[in-house]
Amino acid sequence: MAFPKPPGILAERNLRGAELETNSPAALLRIYAWMHFTRATDNRILDLFRQGLLRGTVTGGQGNEGLIIPLALLADKAIDVVSFTHRDLGGHLIWSGHLCEHLNQYFANAGSPTKAREGNIHHGDPANRSLPMISHLGIMLSNVAGMTDSQRRLGRPAVGFAIFGDGGSSTGDIHESLNLASLLSLPVVFLIENNGYAYSTPVSEQFAAGTELWRRAAGYQMEGFAVDATDVEGCARTLASAIDRVRKTSRPVLIEAHTLRLRGHAAYDTCDYLRPGESDGFFARDPLPKFRARVVAAAGASRVAAVEAELDAFMEACVKICIATPRPDPAGMAADVFAPPAPPLPWKPEPAAPESLNSAQALTLGLRKILAERPESLLLGQDIGTYGGAFKVTEGLLKDFGRPRVMNTPLAESACTGYAIGLALNGHRPIEEFQFADFATEATTQIVLNAATMHFRSGAACPLVLRLPGGGGLTFGSFHSQELESFFLAMPGLKALYPSTPQDAFNALLAAYEDNNPVLLFEHKGLYRRGKQPVAWDPNYRDVWSPKAVRTGDFATFVTYGEMVHLATEVCDYFAAEYETAFDLFDLRALAPLKLDAIKASLVRTGRLVVLHEGRRTHGFGAELVARLTEEHFSSLKCAPLRLGALDLPVPFAPELEQVFRPTKEKLIDQLTTWIG
């Protein structure tokens, strides 16, 4: 069904500061038209929810229009970056799309821009640099910072708009992002929508008495000030001036906008926490009727009434169409978890001559190749610059490629990962090194709920490589030795590689880099300098996404990955020599997505299954392997599968204790001997 043509005034989606200085009646009417349109739409959405026509819940921006409408009109929609929040329907309407598209999102129907996979106001438009929000407040700020930096790197004078509420301003990600933006001198307007309440909690219970949130700007060496968003003209002029300064100076600014929440937190909010008469005070300060009177004086009552009538009729026509739109089709959901496969990049066939390298050197070679051949690439992480990283994998790269391409980051894993996500959504391909895999837990929300879900909920590819040095055996203790593959891969949308040889490490880095999804590259610390092997350009580098046969035999199918491949190889050689018992040994290499056809064929032939991983046995990755391999071929089994892993303990520190905790050759031989017997 065709969408109705919008009224002409809705085609005017921009506002210039000069128009405000001259009090242009056309500009004032334009602002008011969008304010009225937004308020009417918000109210209609609330009515539709109360009628049971909308699912889930709805949040409204009634009272916030005096802030978000001028902001969205003043932004350059062709280059700027934004992430709107729950109160910002007007911003979505101005930024891009037809009203029917936005309403379809609320109806969660077949016309929903997110295919009804994401909740109402959470949608964005990544193709037009409107980043979809998630409910974990504060997370989106660093995404805005990253995409804004990406725009600047591409030569576009963009400004980012990172919007959050008074409640969200308490989260750690806010402070990480403010610091990062100041450190990198990113042109981002950080905007606090302070409506006095975080759901039901008043600011008096969130902050010490008299706290002015904008004053935090001084701690990050950026400009800060407050603005009254109920004064529409004053707010618009202040925003216009601030946006112009940020665009010219490429310095961030923190603005605390005092605004209103005329409705509760969401449709189900009873507002019984408000003090007597407080709600009446809110409505007395409502910017919409006050600004309407100003516009009537400037443009005439008949003109204003005509615009309102035209907008209301258009909105009702859109509602009628959206109500009649069919329900969503669940087909294709599984296929959309990952972005479609990307064609191989045009890599140079270098190095052509093999070099004898260990795994750390192979990774360095791969990073150097990527930086040299792919201009959209960049590296970021703690101490990866002059120092060369905790394990010297990035040594020499800063000197050769410079800071814009090789960036030391502050200890802010969540914001830095969010920054990388923003870069990735705009055409860059960042590679982030975590000093230890354990520290990736600081960025869990960004990894598993933001990057991993991005394509499914928005259709946007998020090409991002996260390098995770993990594993034990080096007496680093519980906070530097974790195997986190089962932890992260319990969530959909992430790919993962775990190489065991220098050549596979080189290949895995190239394969991960060119993938259009977030890829976890697990690197066992014990393999970084465990012997050297020839490493060269391999035209079949993408084979790393499939298992590799390491040993052949008929007795049992043995599956493992990472450092355990070397341990399993020694064990298989021992059984072949001592007991004339040969195993089909597979190096899994890719943990997600799993490609198990060759292993399943082996299991049908051998009838026995052994899985080994370094991580703890309970909830370990081996449990998933056993389930996947046996649920189809249970009738082929001659005995129960054997799962081998570490003890169910935190990783102990002393070498004598860690030796007991981890799988060892002697323990594996004992366990396999018992199983065989």
Secondary structure, DSSP 8 states (H G I E B T S, - for coil): -------GGGG-----HHHHHTT-HHHHHHHHHHHHHHHHHHHHHHHHHHTT-S-S-----TT-HHHHHHHHHHS-TTT-EEE--TT-HHHHHHHSS-HHHHHHHHHTSTT-TTTT-S-GGG--BGGGTB----SSTTHHHHHHHHHHHHHHHTT----EEEEEETTGGGSHHHHHHHHHHHHHT--EEEEEEE-SEETTEEGGGTS-TT--GGGGGGGGT-EEEEEETTSHHHHHHHHHHHHHHHHHH---EEEEEE----S-SSTT---TTS-TTHHHHHHHT-HHHHHHHHHHHHH-HHHHHHHHHHHHHHHHHHHHHHHTS-----TTTGGGSS--------------S-EEE-HHHHHHHHHHHHHHH-TTEEEEETT-STT--TTSTTTTHHHHH-TTTEEE--S-HHHHHHHHHHHHTTT-EEEEE-SSGGGGGGGHIIIIIIITTHHHHH-----EEEEEEE--SSS--TTS----HHHHHTSTT-EEE---SHHHHHHHHHHHHHSSSEEEEEEEGGGTTS--EEE---TTGGGGGS-EEEE--SSEEEEE-TTHHHHHHHHHHHHHHHT---EEEEE--EEES---HHHHHHHHHH--EEEEEEEESTT-HHHHHHHHHHHHHGGG-SS--EEEEE-SS---SSHHHHHHHS--HHHHHHHHHHHH-
